[in-house]
Amino acid sequence: MFAELNRKQRLYPEAVVLDIRSEFGEEFVYTNENGNLAIDRQVLKGFRAITGDDVVWDRTEFMWRKRESHDEPGKRMVD
């Protein structure tokens, strides 16, 4: 995920979840309450630890992206 984010500057969960399942296996994904395939919480926890404050979750666009100068402190961008 980190390498893909560095390559594309933006990372959409629905685009990466299938790659995670294919490359690493079913134990790294799950079906959420909406019936959608989702990234395992432990994987997300590791991703947050690796990215530190350099990455924010954009709630409007439903994606991770590199922090920009105008972003408020924290891991989430408020809409």
HULIN-V391628 format. One record per pair of residues at least 24 apart in sequence whose C-alpha atoms are under 7 Angstrom apart, sorted by the first residue. I is the first residue (numbers start at 1). GAP is how many residues later the second one is. Records with the same first field share a line. If there is no record, write none. Layout:
I=GAP ; GAP
This chain:
2=45
9=56 ; 57
10=53 ; 54 ; 55 ; 56
11=52 ; 53 ; 54
12=50 ; 51 ; 52
13=50
